[in-house]
Amino acid sequence: MRHLCLEVVTGEHRALSAMLQSIGLLVMQARRERRRPDFEVLRAMLLYIDEFPERLHHPKEQALLFPKVAARCPELAPALERLARDHANGELAIRRLEHALLAYEVLGEPRRVDFERQLEAYTRFYFEHMALEENEILPAAQRSLSAADWEVLDTAFAANLDPLTGHEATLDYQPLFSKILMMAPAPVGLAAAPAAPGTAG
């Protein structure tokens, strides 16, 4: 049986994965074409990560889902501790990445490599983080939590309204998501995807 909580968590993982993938495509395309990337859309995409996964998705996992799994599955304590450390460090990591992007934009080429390295590390870190949740924590929750647990979790996670998972953006976030939709490449937005290396434009 599927539960809304699990559908929300995995849907938000897919949205974050798509965002990180699109950021990487934009940066690689700019490097391949020996030009500066579109900093405006990159700033918007990193702001999305800061505002939604870091401030909405992770706190609910940490406060609601993980304690219930820990109570039912003590053998997962090491994995849960690692995920808690990831969540504690996540906000600082995205702020550092945003700063690295700003430094690249303002200070130019000498800061490009630092930004690209931080982006690569951040992307790898979050793909590993999401894989641990989906391969170990969510299946354990599916097996072990009670109907009462799921009622609490489904109600709480139903309030997550990430526009990249099919919800309409609230009024204050509509400019952000309109910008991302129009300027970012697939799988996030409607802009043309970067050409593969060696492909004629």
Buried (B, 14 or more C-beta within 10 A) or exposed (E): EEBBBBBBBBBBBEBBBBBBBBBBBBBBBBBEEEEEBBBEBBBBBBBBBBBBBBEBBBEBBBEBBBEBBBEBBEEBEEBBEEBBEBBEEBBEBBEBBBEBBBBBBEEEEEBBEEBBEBBEEBBEBBBEBBEBBBEBBBEBBEEBBEEEBBEBBBEBBEEBBBBBBEEEBEEEBEEBBBBBBEBBBBBBBEBEBBEEEEEEE
